[in-house]
Amino acid sequence: MRLPLPEQPGAAIAAWLIEGRPTGGQERAVFTTVRGPARALGPESVRAVMARACVRAGLPRVGTHRFRHTLATDMLRAGASLPQVGQVLRHRSLLSTTIYAKVDQNALRPLARPWPGSVS
């Protein structure tokens, strides 16, 4: 599956994977510690990185769950299927992904036809 990724972040991730990641470890995770041996970032490290980024951007602190939810919603609006969203979010069950199957009433409003017999 291909995901939309802006050029600048994509280039930064590729550069990190090719030439920036510390050597010496067998870690295959994309996001690792900077100092070797490379270890995958755990949930607490990711939360700390997010908190610092929010402070630097002058934004209120936003949790990682909000970013996951935004990603899933944006993917669905761009035409991704629920199984694709579940795969990206690494849900073990499609039931976990069905929370995103809500009806977007604002998106449907322009498509709705007047109720028969109503006065417009």
N, C-alpha and C positions, 0 to 999 in steps of 0.2 A: 504494500500500500504506500502511496506517496502522500505526504502531508505538505501543506503550504508552509514554507519556511523562508522568511525574508533573506535576501542575499547576504547582508552583513552578519547576522547571527550564524547563518550556515557556514560562511567562510571562517568565522572564529572557531566554531566547533571542529571543522575539518582541520584547521591549523593546529588546534590543541591535540587532536587525535594523531596527527602525523608527526608533529615536531615538539609539542609542548609538554606532553604527559611525561612524568618521571619514569625512568627506567628501573629495572631491578625487580619489579613485581610481576605477577602473572595476572593481575587484575584486568578484566575486560570491560568493566563498567565505563561509561562515558564520563561521568562526573566523579572524580576521585580527589583524594587529598593532593596537595601540591608537593609536599615533601615525601620522598620515597621512604620505604617502599609504598607504592600507590595502593590505597585502599578505597573502596567505594564509599561515597558519602552516605551516612546513615540518615534516618529521618530527623534527628535532632540537629545535625549539621545543616541540612537543607532548610529547616525552620529558621536557624540562626542567619543563614545567608539571606533568606527572604526578608527577615526583620531588618537587617542592615541595609538592604537595597531600598526598602520602603522609607527608612529614615533618610538616606541619601537623596531620594527623590522627593522628599517633603510630603509623603503620602501617609495616611494612617496605616498602621500595620495590617496587612492582609495575610491570611493564612494560606498554606499550600492547598487546602481543600478548595478554596475559592478559585485558585488558578486552574485546578483540575476541572472544576465545574465549568468555568469559562471556556476552557479548551474544548470540552465535550459539546457544549452548546454551539460554539463557533463551527466545529466540525459538522454537526448536524445541519446547521444553516447553510453550510457550503456543499451539502449533498452527501455526506458520509452516511453509511448505514449504521444501525445500532451495533451489529457485530464488529464493525471496524472501530467504532468508538470504544467498545469494550476491550478490543485487542490493544489499542493504544493505552488505555487506562489500566491494562493488565488485570481486568476483572476475571475472576475464576468462573463466574456464572453470568449468563446473559441477564438473569433476573436483577443483578446489581446494576446493569446498564439501563434497564427499563425506566428508571427514574427520569431519564432524559427524554422519554417519549411523550412529554406533555404537549398539549396543543398550544401553539403560539397564536393566540387570538388576534394580536395586532398584525401579524403577517397574513392571516387569513381574511381579515376584514375587507381588503380591496377585492377579494375574489367572491365574496358573498353576494348573492342576488337578493333583491327585495322579496319579502314574504308575499306570497300570492294574496291579492286583495288588499294589501296595505297601501296607504297613500304616501307617496314620496314627496 
